[in-house]
Amino acid sequence: MMRRWMGWMMGWLVVLPMGLQAQPATSEPATSEPVRGVDGVATRVEDTRRLVTLGGAITEIVYALGLGDRVVAADASSLYPPDVLEKPRLGYYRQASAEGILAQRPTLVVAPEGLGPPAVIEQLRAAGVPVLLLEEAHTVEAAVHRIRTLARALGRDAAGEQIVARMEAELAAARPQQGAASPRVLFIYARGAGLVNVAGRATAADAVIRLAGGENVVTAYEGYRPLTAEAAVAAAPEVIVVPQRGLESLGGVDGLLRQPGLALTPAGRQRRVVAVDDALLLSFGPRLGEGVLRLSRALRSERPAGEEGGRR
């Protein structure tokens, strides 16, 4: 058992900011003052021994704070770090089960504001389990605020500041890469050929494109809409960005370029396709700066995509 525990520890230490170490579990209050969640409810964390984390970014933050050993279960969207996949898996946080969460005997549940259905939150709190709801971040400012709020709630303020400092340094490192030109970018979100959408304004994809120094070619609407050949050709993107899993669901770059109109765009003709890790880039978690820096460099690469979709 000790050997297995040490293996877990060695596995997740590599994802922590330099200098962070795991702390021994404690039932002492993590913070002396209640922390107000996005729903306005003030939560005082009195025991951090058994954490249920819902939402990929929240799970990543808890691990980066050095408390991954206290996570007893996570939801289906929590894919990083790899060690979390060994923990009991709960359903997607927007379709959560109070019974499933309570079965883990949590001392604290941390979740995004989209936790649902609403009755789940009421049931958890009625059972005496503290529930801290955090905002779903789509800006750097919101991502920083979420990290600091969770760090304060868990009594890891200094570790939280280290995460923020690293993120800001990586975002700053992406700026010199940008230069004067802003590549015209089309962001495709796909889950197979029957579900191919394009990111417009006010989306996480739009935000990261701008952070990486690109120009989102879709400005006529907010949110995601289905891809059409006419719109794709008119947008004339120089680069197509797509999550790696979505690219795989289409059969790679060749399958992507068979979608309506894409082969007729400048990006399609030159096979300028950049595949990204959406957990790294779109969740606005602690690795946001790393993801933006990678995207900034990829947008300026002249190398056409191969079957790996431009991954490095």
Phi, psi and omega in degrees: 000315180299319180297320179294318179300317179295325178297318177298315183300315180296328182291321185263348178299332182292344181264358181273150173302151184303133176097349180276141177227152176294145179253151179296145180297147181213152174260002178291151178305133179286332179219145182281342182242144176298149178249127184275126178278176182294340178273003179088355180277128179273126182244126174257117183276115183254346184207122181249019185286332183225099183256133168253120182248129182239131184100128185302317182294320180295317178299316178300318181298315181300317177295317181294334176283354179092018184243023180298332180290347180261356177284118182262344177193153179217164184273177186294339180275355180271102186244353184218141000288167184305331182300332182293338179291345178274349180276159175307136184257126175262170179291175178301138191296337178282349179228051187282161177242122178299321181297317180296321179291314182296332179297340179275358181052053183287147171265347176199137172246127176243129187210161174287164180297342179278006179304130182200176359293164186307328181298333181298316180298315180298318181295319180295314180292324177296332178277001178088012180266123176295136178235118178255116179261131181243155182293153174269106191279136173228013175224161178298318181300317180292323179297317179296317180298320180295318178299313182294322179296314181291321178298318179294318181297326183264006178071033182233047183303314183296318178296322177299319179294327176295319179296315180298317181297319179295317179300313182294325178294320179290322176296321178294323180293336179286334186294315180298339179288342194283320180065199184277325185279142176245107180302140178277121191240136171246122180259122181252130173247118186230145170225065185093166186297337180276354181222086180235110183243160181242137182275126174259207180288164175058038174236161176299323179297316178300318182295315183288329175300314180292321178298327180274005176085015177263173177241118177289122184283351180256108182234359186281344182209166176259153178082203183246141175223157180300146177291135171234149182298317183298315182293320180297314181294318181294327182290331177049056179291148174270336179221139172252128178248135184212139174301142184303317181294324176294320178298318179296324181293339179266354181093028178087191184299318180299317178294322178299315184286354172274354178287156190310118171081344189294324181293342182268358179273160174306320179296318181294317181297326181263002182056041178274084182239129178243118176268136182235159173272109185293331176294326179286319194257321191263348181277349182054046177265198184293344179261016182304314182300319178299316181295318179295319179298317178297316181294319179303316180291320182292325181295336183258002177284138179269000184283124176296154179286146170255204181290346177274003174068027178085008178292150177249000000 
